Amino acid sequence: IIPILNDQMISIQTKKGFDFNITGIPSAKVLSREAPECVALVPERIPFVKPRLKIKEGGRVQIGSVIFEDKRNPAVQFLSPGGGTVTEIAFGPRRVIKKVVIQLDGEEERVSFASHTDSQLADASRTSLVDAILNGGLWCLFRELPFGDIPDPETEPPSIIVSLDSREPFQPHPAVYLKGKEDLLSMGVKILRKLSATVHVSIHQDSDLPAGLPQDLVTHRMGGPYPAGAPGVLLYRTKKQPEENKAWHISGQDVLLLAELIKTGKYPIDRTVVLAGSMAHENLHVQTRLGVPLMHVAGEIRENQIKSRFIVGGIFTGYTAETDSYLGLYQTSLVILPEGDQKEMFAFARPGFNKPSYSRTFLSTLNRSPFKVDCGMHGEERACVNCGYCDDVCAVDILPQFTMKCTLADAVEEALAHGLLDCVSCGLCTFVCPSKIDLCAILRKAKEAYYKEIGP
């Protein structure tokens, strides 16, 4: 592993944000799990998509078979991460598809797609590569800012942002998931440069890269606390024209999948996932595959009297999931934390030396040891007191407390003027709020409502 050294790299330093001194951070150790018995797609966790099923329960599928397509654009397809029999299609309220479960065969068959050599890739047109990515079911890996929807294949973005790390404490380290796959990342960036004239590849200044990776591949070095690695933060710090707001972004791991599809003609299913949190048996990286059961990633859970919660996708950007659920398409971490609903004896009289907090009210501001975190609110929601903590940590300067009040008052134009669409949904405003207001959820729902109103 080598440090980042590149004279051509643009350094961007952010001052706002917050870094976490908490336990359960994953080590660089990588554990390979045995093959799971089943895998699944979780459509309800794909924003804005309207699935149209192309299979039925009891049907046979191969790795790469079409499971469903997006009704809004049938060219955007979602393929099977496994070969076997579709054993369950679970529906939620209003016929929302919660999961499509596939029982795996001993020997999984694959659908074949067109492969490309280096010379063929160099000569390939943008249109042919778009078709190859669509047919191979990986167009969904692209997300368009500011709303996070899957972009229209007919459009060309002003730029594509590749985020190698997010600075979120429970996400895969680039030095781990890129090891031995440096050539795939290089090829993936070449593919992206066919799709857009401008490709930004960013990494945090505190992260390392594998020695075999060409250093001129990385264009931006982000400095500062979380969420310095978020694509929206890079865009906010670099954009000069309103048209740049519709930039696309894709994670470093997904660039590897893209390159593998184009190079081999096979639908890729490998995934490096972080297992972390104080309730996990061990905090490390797990080498597994797309769509695996959460319990397959978790392995053993610490046995005690404390209830635990599964959080998929990171403690601030993820979601709570049942233990019998599956890994989503975009999620690369499973965090297991205490539920946090246990009563604390004489809590009112304790000085809070071991309680993580942004505020200096607790004595924990003097404690330099890593803190244990749980899912409890440690208080009840109250009215906003305009303390300004949310503004202190907002990396895109949107004044979250005032933007939130505008959205609750249906003052959409005022919320947009404050910068609602710049929000990167990092979750910090919710974390630091002493009034326990879920600011991030309020702003995210306001963005989604606005997007559905104006249309893609």
N, C-alpha and C positions, 0 to 999 in steps of 0.2 A: 504494500500500500504506500502511495506517495502523496504528498500534499499537493494542493492545486497551485500550479505555477504556469502562468500564461500572460505574457505581456499585452496580448490583444484583448484580454478579458475586461469587461466593464464591471467595476465594483459599485455596488449600490448599498448604502448604509441606511438602515431604518432605525429610528430611535424609539418609536412607540411599539408596544407589545409587552410580552411577559414570558419569562422562562420559568420552568417548573423544577423545583428541587424536591422530587417525590420518589418514593420507592417503586420497584417493579419495572425499571427501565430495562429493556432487553439487552442481553449481551450479544456479541458477534458470533456466538456458537450457533451452528446450523444442525437441526435434527431432521432426518428424513423419516417420514411416517410410512407405514405399510399402506398398500392400496386400500381405499375405502370400499365398502360394499355398495354404496350408492352415491350419486351426486345429484345436484338440482340447480335449476335456474330460479331466481327469485324476482319475478317481474315487478312486484310492488315496490321494490327498492330502486327502480330505474326511473328517475324523474321525468314526468310529462309523457312518457311512452304510453300508447294505447295498444295493447297486445291483441293480435288476431292469431289464435292457435292454428297450427298446421298439422298437429298430431292429436291422437286420442289415447285415452288410457288403454293399456294393453298393446299398444303399437310398438314396433321395433324401430330403434334408431341406431345410427352409427355416430362416431365422433365427427361432428361437422354437419349432421343432419339439421334441417331447419325445424326449430321448435315453435317459434312464433315470429311474426313480422309486425312492424309498426303500422297501424291503420293509417296514420297521417302520411306515411311514405313507405309503401310496401317494399321498396328497394332496400330498406334498412332491415336486415334480418338478424335473428338471434339464434345461434346454433347450439347443438347439444355438446356439453363438455364430457360426455361419456357415451359408450356404446353398450346397448342392452335393451331393456324393456321399460316403457313408461308405466310405472306402477301407481302413481298418484298425481292428480291435478287438483290442488286445493284452492278453493275459492273463499274469499272473504265477503264482507258486506258490499252490496251493489255489484256483485260478480267480479270484484277485483281478484285477479289471479295472484295468489300468495306464493305458490311454488309449484314447480313441475319436477317430480322426482323420477330418477332413472336408476333402476337396478342394473348394476354392471355385469357384463359377461366376463367369463374367465379370459377370453381373448377378444378384445374390443376391435371391431372393424372401423375403418376410417373412410370418409369421403375424400376424394382427391381433387385438388384445385391446381391451377396453373402455377408452375414454379418459374423463377427467374434467376439466371446467372448474373454475375456482376456486369458483364457487357450488355446483357439484355436489359438490365435495370437502367444502365446509362443511356440506352437508346429508347427506353419506354416513354410514351407520352403521358401527360397528366391524366387524360381521359382513361387510358388503359389501366393505369394504376388505381384510379378511383373505382373502376369496375372490378378489379381484382380484389380490392379491400371489401367492397360491398358483397361480392359473391362469397368471399371467405368469412363473412360474418363479423368483421372487426371494425366496421365503420362506427359502431356504437362506442368505441374507445375514445373517440374525439368528443370534446364538449366545447360548446360555444359560450363565451362570456357575453354579457354579464349574468345570464340566467342559468347556465349549466345544462342547456338542452343539447341533444345530438344535432349537429349542424346539417344543413341541406347540402347533399353531395353536388348539387348544381352550382353552388357558390364557391368563390375562392376567398380565403380569409386574408386580412391584412397582415397577419402573422400567426405563427404557431408557437406556443410556449411549451417547452418540455421541462417539467419540474422533476429533478432527480431526487430531491428530498424536500420534505414539507416543514421540517423543524418541529413538527409535532412529536412529543416524546415517545409515542408508541407506534412508530411507523418503521418499515424496513430501512436499514442503512444501505446507501448506494454501494459502499465497498463490499457489502455482502451479496446483494442480489445481482451485481454486475460482474462479480468474479467469474472468470472463464467465459463471459459472454460479451466481452468488449467489442468483438467483431460484429455482433448483432446490433449493438447500439450504434456503431458507426454506419452500418447499413440502414438502420432505421432512420437516422438523421438524413441520409441521402434520399430516402423515400419522401420524408417530410419536405425536403427542399424541392422536390418535384411538385408538391401540392401547394406550396406557398413560396414566394420570393424571399420572405423573411422568416427565419427559424431562430428562436431564442432557446438556448439550453442553459438552465440555471442550476446552481448548487449553492448550498450555504458555505460560508468561508470556514466553518468549523468541521466540515465533512471531508473525508478522504475519498480518493478514487483508486481503482485497481491500477497497477503499474502498466498494464498493457493497453490502456485507453489513450488514444491520441489527445493530447492536452488542448489542441486548438478546437476540439469539439465543443467545449464549454464556452459559452459566450458571456455569461453573467455570473458574477459571484455576489451572492446576497449576504449582507451582514446585519446583525441585530437580533433581537429576541423573536420568538414565535409571534406572529405567523410570517416571518420574513421570507420563507420559502414558498408561500402560496402564489400561484400564477397571477391572481388578481392584484397582489401587492406589486409584483414586477411591472405589470401593465400600468398600474396607477403611477408608478415612479418614472415610467419611460414614455408614456403616450403623449403625443403632441396634437393629434387631430381627433375629432369625435368618431371618425370612421374606425379608428383603432380599437374602439370598445368592443367590436365584434370579433376579437381575436379568438382563436381556438387554443385549447390546451389539452395535454395528454401527459400521463405520468411516465417516468422512466421505465418502469416495468412493462407498461403497455406498449412502449416503443419496441421492446424486445419481442413481444408477441407479434407485432406488426411485421417486423423484419423476418421472424421465423416463418410466418405464413407466406410471404413473398419468396423467400429463399427455398423453402422445402415443398410448398404446395400442400401443406398439412395444417389443419386447424390446431393451433397451439393450446395446450392446457396447463402447462407448468406455472406454478405460482409460489413465490416466497412470501410467507405470512409471518407476522410477529405475534407471538404469544406472550402476554405481559400482564402486569397487575399483581397486587399483593396476594390474591387468592389462587393464582396460577401455581402449578406444581414447580415450574421452572420458567424463568424469563429468558426467552431466546427466539431465534428464527426457525421457522418450520418450513421445510421444503415439501410442498404438497401440490395440489392441482386446483383448477377452477371448480367452484360449486361444491366443495366438500362439506360434510356435516360439521357443525361447530364443535361437537364433542370429539370428532376425529382430530381437530386441531388442538383442543384443550387437553386431551389425554386425561391424566389424573388431576383431580381438584383437591386442594387441601381439605382434609376432613376435620371439621370443628363444628361448633354450635352456631356459627355465624352464617347467615344466608348470603349467597353471592349473586351477582348479576353479570350477565354476559353483555358486553358492549362491543359491537362490531364496527370497525372503522376508526377507532380513536376516541379518546375520552371527551373531546370537544366537538369533533366533526362526525362522530358515529351515531349509532342508534342502539336502543335496547332490543335484544332478541331473545326468544325462548331457546332453551338448551337443545331442543329438537329441530332447530332451524338450520340453515345452510349459509355458506359464505356467499355474499353478493358479488356481482360482477365487478364493481369498482373498489371493493373493500379489501384491504391487505393487512388487517390486524384484528386480533381478538383480545380484548382486555377483560379480565375477570377481577371484579372489585367487590368488597363487602356492600351489602344493600344499604347499610347506614341507618337502619330503622330501630336500632337498639337504644334503650334508655340509658342515659349517662347519670350516674349518681352525683348529686350536688353539682350539676353542670353550671348553674348560675354563679357558683363561688369559685370556679376554676379559672386561672388566669390565661388559659389557652396556649401554654408553651408548646404543645405538640399538635396544634391545629393549624393547618396551612391556610393562610389568608393573605389577600393583597393589602388589606388595611393594616395600619400600625396599631390598631386598638389592642390586639392580642400580643402577648409576650413572644409569640412565635416569630416576630420580627427579629428577635435576638438569637433564634435557634438556627444554626447553620447545618444541622443534620437533615438528611432526606426525610420527608414527611410521608406518612401513610394517608391515603385518600380513600374516601368511600363515596357512595351515591346519595347520601343524605343531604338535605337542604340546610340543616342546622339553623333553622329559623323559618319564619313564615313570610309570605309575600306582603309587602307594604307599599304605600305610595312612593313614587320617586321623590328623593330629597335633593336632587340636583347636586350631588356630591362631586360629580365630575370624574369619578374613577373610570367610567366606561370610555370617556374621551381620552384619558391618560394612556390607555392601552390600545386605542383604535389605530391600526397601522395605516388606514386610508382616510383618516380625519373627517368622519362623517357626523360627528357629534351625535352618538347613538341615542342619548336621552331625548334630544329634541326631535330627531328623526322618528323615534318611536312614538312620541306624542302626536306628531303630524299624521302618522299612519292611523293611529287610534281615532283621530278626529276626522278621518277621511280627507285630509288636506294633501292630496296626492302630489300636486305640483310643488308644494313646499317640501315634502319629503324627498322628491327628486332633486330639488335645488340643494338640499343638504348633502346629497350624494348617496341616496339609497342604493342605486345600481352599482356603486363601487364596493358595497359590502361584500366581504369574502366569506362570511359565515364561519369565522374562526372560533366563535363561542366565547371569546375572552370577555366581552361586555357582560354576558350572563354570569361568568365566573366571579368577576370582581364586584358585582352589584350588591351592596349591603342590604338593599330592599328585597332581594331574592326575586327580581323581575327577570323573566326569561326573554331578555331583549333580543337575543339572536333568533329565537323562534318567531318572535313578532315581526322582525325585519325580513326574515326569510319568507314568511307567509305573505307579507306585503309585496315582495318582489314577484312571487309566484302569481299572486292575484293580478298584478299589473301586467305580467307577461301573458296570462290567459286572456286578458282584456284586449291587449293590442294585437295579439296573434303573433306567430313566429315570422 
